[in-house]
Amino acid sequence: MTGSVLLEVKDVAFKPDQIADLSSLKELDLEYQKKRKQLQNMKIVNDPYWIKIKERLLAAMKDEYDLSRICIQAYTNPNVLKGNRFSKYCPDLITALTRNDSTKLIAAWKTLVEEQCKKNASPDYLMERFERESHDPDWMMYGRVELVTFGFSNRVNDQIEHVKNDEAINRKFDQLFLKTHSECDEP
């Protein structure tokens, strides 16, 4: 359960027409409850390291659940971005998304795209897409999707708990056994 997403719901859209395909809050709630219960009931080695890993996984799952719940709703009701525990990470985006001011929305969207261009291998493509989508009749929805998915969601995801399957965890796992053997697909 380390090193990846813990919940498998569809909680992000990349285009406005994908919003309808997002998981429902009921689907999210059911998956979270089921997986949380499985993790809570999981028998682990009675060792402070593994107990802490389990606690961190539960915290990571809760963070992921809370973020997913907000994002699923934010595409159609941006006001859910206000006043939650993640709001402090992107007040600029929340203002642009929740005020009925199209100039703030497009300015925030353009700023986000310019930030993405600095880290992207195809900055020209990003700017071309922005120009095309910002002139589309449904440009406000394109902007909203970009700001929720690549703005809010990415910023918050950088701040929440993640448990990585790194060398330290692998070493601690191997120490639980007298002898280990691993198979690799590579020669």
C-alpha positions as a LaTeX table, in Angstrom:
\begin{tabular}{lrrr}
\hline
Residue & $x$ (\AA) & $y$ (\AA) & $z$ (\AA) \\
\hline
Met1 & 0.00 & 0.00 & 0.00 \\
Thr2 & 2.99 & 2.31 & $-0.10$ \\
Gly3 & 4.23 & 4.38 & $-2.99$ \\
Ser4 & 0.94 & 4.89 & $-4.81$ \\
Val5 & $-2.58$ & 6.16 & $-4.46$ \\
Leu6 & $-4.54$ & 4.36 & $-1.81$ \\
Leu7 & $-8.00$ & 5.01 & $-3.26$ \\
Glu8 & $-8.95$ & 4.14 & $-6.81$ \\
Val9 & $-11.84$ & 6.51 & $-7.41$ \\
Lys10 & $-11.91$ & 8.84 & $-10.37$ \\
Asp11 & $-11.52$ & 12.23 & $-8.74$ \\
Val12 & $-9.87$ & 14.43 & $-11.37$ \\
Ala13 & $-10.97$ & 15.66 & $-14.75$ \\
Phe14 & $-8.62$ & 16.82 & $-17.47$ \\
Lys15 & $-11.34$ & 18.24 & $-19.71$ \\
Pro16 & $-14.82$ & 19.57 & $-18.95$ \\
Asp17 & $-16.53$ & 16.59 & $-20.58$ \\
Gln18 & $-14.83$ & 14.26 & $-18.07$ \\
Ile19 & $-16.56$ & 15.83 & $-15.07$ \\
Ala20 & $-19.64$ & 13.66 & $-15.60$ \\
Asp21 & $-17.41$ & 10.55 & $-15.36$ \\
Leu22 & $-16.06$ & 11.37 & $-11.90$ \\
Ser23 & $-16.89$ & 9.00 & $-9.09$ \\
Ser24 & $-19.82$ & 9.92 & $-6.90$ \\
Leu25 & $-19.27$ & 10.94 & $-3.30$ \\
Lys26 & $-21.11$ & 7.78 & $-2.29$ \\
Glu27 & $-18.62$ & 5.63 & $-4.27$ \\
Leu28 & $-15.74$ & 7.51 & $-2.67$ \\
Asp29 & $-17.18$ & 7.15 & 0.83 \\
Leu30 & $-17.78$ & 3.42 & 0.39 \\
Glu31 & $-14.30$ & 2.74 & $-0.95$ \\
Tyr32 & $-12.68$ & 4.80 & 1.79 \\
Gln33 & $-14.65$ & 3.07 & 4.54 \\
Lys34 & $-13.85$ & $-0.38$ & 3.14 \\
Lys35 & $-10.12$ & 0.24 & 2.63 \\
Arg36 & $-9.72$ & 2.08 & 5.93 \\
Lys37 & $-11.32$ & $-0.84$ & 7.76 \\
Gln38 & $-9.04$ & $-3.31$ & 5.94 \\
Leu39 & $-5.97$ & $-1.28$ & 6.88 \\
Gln40 & $-7.08$ & $-0.83$ & 10.49 \\
Asn41 & $-7.69$ & $-4.57$ & 10.85 \\
Met42 & $-4.42$ & $-5.54$ & 9.17 \\
Lys43 & $-2.19$ & $-7.55$ & 11.48 \\
Ile44 & 1.33 & $-6.19$ & 11.46 \\
Val45 & 4.58 & $-6.95$ & 13.19 \\
Asn46 & 4.51 & $-5.53$ & 16.72 \\
Asp47 & 7.38 & $-3.16$ & 16.12 \\
Pro48 & 7.40 & 0.64 & 16.55 \\
Tyr49 & 8.60 & 1.13 & 12.95 \\
Trp50 & 5.75 & $-0.90$ & 11.41 \\
Ile51 & 3.19 & 0.57 & 13.80 \\
Lys52 & 4.28 & 4.05 & 12.65 \\
Ile53 & 4.07 & 3.01 & 8.98 \\
Lys54 & 0.51 & 1.79 & 9.54 \\
Glu55 & $-0.40$ & 5.07 & 11.28 \\
Arg56 & 1.12 & 7.05 & 8.40 \\
Leu57 & $-0.79$ & 4.96 & 5.85 \\
Leu58 & $-4.04$ & 5.67 & 7.68 \\
Ala59 & $-3.21$ & 9.38 & 7.71 \\
Ala60 & $-2.27$ & 9.31 & 4.02 \\
Met61 & $-5.53$ & 7.56 & 3.16 \\
Lys62 & $-7.51$ & 10.17 & 5.12 \\
Asp63 & $-5.66$ & 13.00 & 3.35 \\
Glu64 & $-6.28$ & 11.41 & $-0.04$ \\
Tyr65 & $-9.96$ & 10.86 & 0.81 \\
Asp66 & $-10.46$ & 14.47 & 1.95 \\
Leu67 & $-8.73$ & 15.84 & $-1.16$ \\
Ser68 & $-10.71$ & 13.55 & $-3.48$ \\
Arg69 & $-13.99$ & 14.56 & $-1.82$ \\
Ile70 & $-13.25$ & 18.25 & $-2.33$ \\
Cys71 & $-12.02$ & 17.86 & $-5.90$ \\
Ile72 & $-14.98$ & 15.80 & $-7.06$ \\
Gln73 & $-17.28$ & 18.60 & $-5.91$ \\
Ala74 & $-15.08$ & 21.58 & $-6.86$ \\
Tyr75 & $-15.53$ & 21.22 & $-10.62$ \\
Thr76 & $-19.23$ & 22.02 & $-10.33$ \\
Asn77 & $-19.24$ & 23.87 & $-7.00$ \\
Pro78 & $-15.94$ & 25.72 & $-6.45$ \\
Asn79 & $-17.20$ & 27.10 & $-3.12$ \\
Val80 & $-16.26$ & 23.75 & $-1.50$ \\
Leu81 & $-12.66$ & 24.93 & $-1.84$ \\
Lys82 & $-13.29$ & 27.60 & 0.81 \\
Gly83 & $-12.79$ & 26.99 & 4.50 \\
Asn84 & $-11.36$ & 23.48 & 4.46 \\
Arg85 & $-8.05$ & 22.32 & 5.88 \\
Phe86 & $-6.39$ & 22.62 & 2.45 \\
Ser87 & $-7.54$ & 26.15 & 1.64 \\
Lys88 & $-4.37$ & 27.72 & 3.01 \\
Tyr89 & $-2.27$ & 26.19 & 0.21 \\
Cys90 & $-3.93$ & 28.10 & $-2.63$ \\
Pro91 & $-5.93$ & 31.16 & $-1.61$ \\
Asp92 & $-5.16$ & 32.76 & $-4.98$ \\
Leu93 & $-6.74$ & 29.89 & $-6.91$ \\
Ile94 & $-9.71$ & 29.70 & $-4.58$ \\
Thr95 & $-10.37$ & 33.42 & $-5.03$ \\
Ala96 & $-10.20$ & 33.07 & $-8.82$ \\
Leu97 & $-12.50$ & 30.04 & $-8.79$ \\
Thr98 & $-15.11$ & 31.32 & $-6.35$ \\
Arg99 & $-15.53$ & 34.95 & $-7.31$ \\
Asn100 & $-17.81$ & 35.69 & $-10.20$ \\
Asp101 & $-15.00$ & 37.54 & $-11.97$ \\
Ser102 & $-13.97$ & 36.16 & $-15.34$ \\
Thr103 & $-10.85$ & 38.36 & $-15.51$ \\
Lys104 & $-9.51$ & 36.84 & $-12.25$ \\
Leu105 & $-10.27$ & 33.34 & $-13.50$ \\
Ile106 & $-8.46$ & 33.73 & $-16.80$ \\
Ala107 & $-5.54$ & 35.57 & $-15.17$ \\
Ala108 & $-5.09$ & 32.78 & $-12.60$ \\
Trp109 & $-5.37$ & 30.16 & $-15.33$ \\
Lys110 & $-2.75$ & 31.91 & $-17.46$ \\
Thr111 & $-0.42$ & 32.26 & $-14.46$ \\
Leu112 & $-0.81$ & 28.55 & $-13.73$ \\
Val113 & 0.01 & 27.64 & $-17.33$ \\
Glu114 & 3.07 & 29.91 & $-17.28$ \\
Glu115 & 4.25 & 28.16 & $-14.09$ \\
Gln116 & 3.69 & 24.77 & $-15.72$ \\
Cys117 & 5.67 & 25.86 & $-18.80$ \\
Lys118 & 8.78 & 26.32 & $-16.66$ \\
Lys119 & 8.74 & 22.62 & $-15.66$ \\
Asn120 & 7.27 & 21.05 & $-18.79$ \\
Ala121 & 9.09 & 19.45 & $-21.70$ \\
Ser122 & 6.56 & 20.96 & $-24.14$ \\
Pro123 & 5.91 & 24.51 & $-22.98$ \\
Asp124 & 4.84 & 25.58 & $-26.49$ \\
Tyr125 & 2.12 & 22.94 & $-26.48$ \\
Leu126 & 0.84 & 24.14 & $-23.10$ \\
Met127 & 0.61 & 27.73 & $-24.31$ \\
Glu128 & $-1.06$ & 26.68 & $-27.59$ \\
Arg129 & $-3.60$ & 24.63 & $-25.64$ \\
Phe130 & $-4.24$ & 27.55 & $-23.30$ \\
Glu131 & $-4.80$ & 29.90 & $-26.26$ \\
Arg132 & $-7.16$ & 27.43 & $-27.94$ \\
Glu133 & $-9.16$ & 26.60 & $-24.79$ \\
Ser134 & $-9.29$ & 30.18 & $-23.53$ \\
His135 & $-11.05$ & 31.16 & $-26.78$ \\
Asp136 & $-13.49$ & 28.24 & $-26.69$ \\
Pro137 & $-17.14$ & 29.13 & $-26.01$ \\
Asp138 & $-16.88$ & 26.97 & $-22.85$ \\
Trp139 & $-13.59$ & 28.58 & $-21.78$ \\
Met140 & $-14.69$ & 29.11 & $-18.17$ \\
Met141 & $-15.12$ & 25.36 & $-17.67$ \\
Tyr142 & $-11.72$ & 24.68 & $-19.25$ \\
Gly143 & $-10.20$ & 27.22 & $-16.89$ \\
Arg144 & $-12.00$ & 25.75 & $-13.89$ \\
Val145 & $-10.81$ & 22.24 & $-14.75$ \\
Glu146 & $-7.22$ & 23.42 & $-15.13$ \\
Leu147 & $-7.25$ & 25.37 & $-11.87$ \\
Val148 & $-8.83$ & 22.54 & $-9.87$ \\
Thr149 & $-6.79$ & 19.69 & $-11.39$ \\
Phe150 & $-3.40$ & 21.25 & $-11.99$ \\
Gly151 & $-3.63$ & 24.08 & $-9.47$ \\
Phe152 & $-5.51$ & 23.16 & $-6.31$ \\
Ser153 & $-5.16$ & 19.38 & $-6.49$ \\
Asn154 & $-1.45$ & 19.40 & $-7.33$ \\
Arg155 & $-0.56$ & 21.99 & $-4.69$ \\
Val156 & $-2.44$ & 20.14 & $-1.98$ \\
Asn157 & $-1.07$ & 16.77 & $-3.10$ \\
Asp158 & 2.44 & 18.15 & $-2.57$ \\
Gln159 & 1.52 & 18.94 & 1.07 \\
Ile160 & $-0.33$ & 15.83 & 2.23 \\
Glu161 & 1.03 & 12.64 & 3.78 \\
His162 & 2.52 & 10.07 & 1.41 \\
Val163 & 4.24 & 6.86 & 2.42 \\
Lys164 & 6.91 & 5.99 & $-0.10$ \\
Asn165 & 8.16 & 2.50 & $-0.71$ \\
Asp166 & 11.81 & 3.44 & $-0.44$ \\
Glu167 & 15.05 & 1.64 & 0.37 \\
Ala168 & 14.58 & 2.11 & 4.13 \\
Ile169 & 11.21 & 0.39 & 4.14 \\
Asn170 & 12.55 & $-2.43$ & 1.96 \\
Arg171 & 15.50 & $-2.92$ & 4.30 \\
Lys172 & 13.24 & $-3.03$ & 7.36 \\
Phe173 & 11.00 & $-5.53$ & 5.59 \\
Asp174 & 13.93 & $-7.79$ & 4.67 \\
Gln175 & 15.10 & $-7.73$ & 8.30 \\
Leu176 & 11.88 & $-9.51$ & 9.29 \\
Phe177 & 13.10 & $-12.72$ & 7.62 \\
Leu178 & 16.02 & $-15.09$ & 8.03 \\
Lys179 & 16.43 & $-15.40$ & 4.28 \\
Thr180 & 14.91 & $-13.49$ & 1.38 \\
His181 & 14.73 & $-14.24$ & $-2.31$ \\
Ser182 & 13.41 & $-11.90$ & $-4.97$ \\
Glu183 & 12.71 & $-12.50$ & $-8.63$ \\
Cys184 & 13.27 & $-9.87$ & $-11.23$ \\
Asp185 & 11.92 & $-9.69$ & $-14.78$ \\
Glu186 & 15.18 & $-8.20$ & $-15.99$ \\
Pro187 & 18.22 & $-10.42$ & $-16.77$ \\
\hline
\end{tabular}
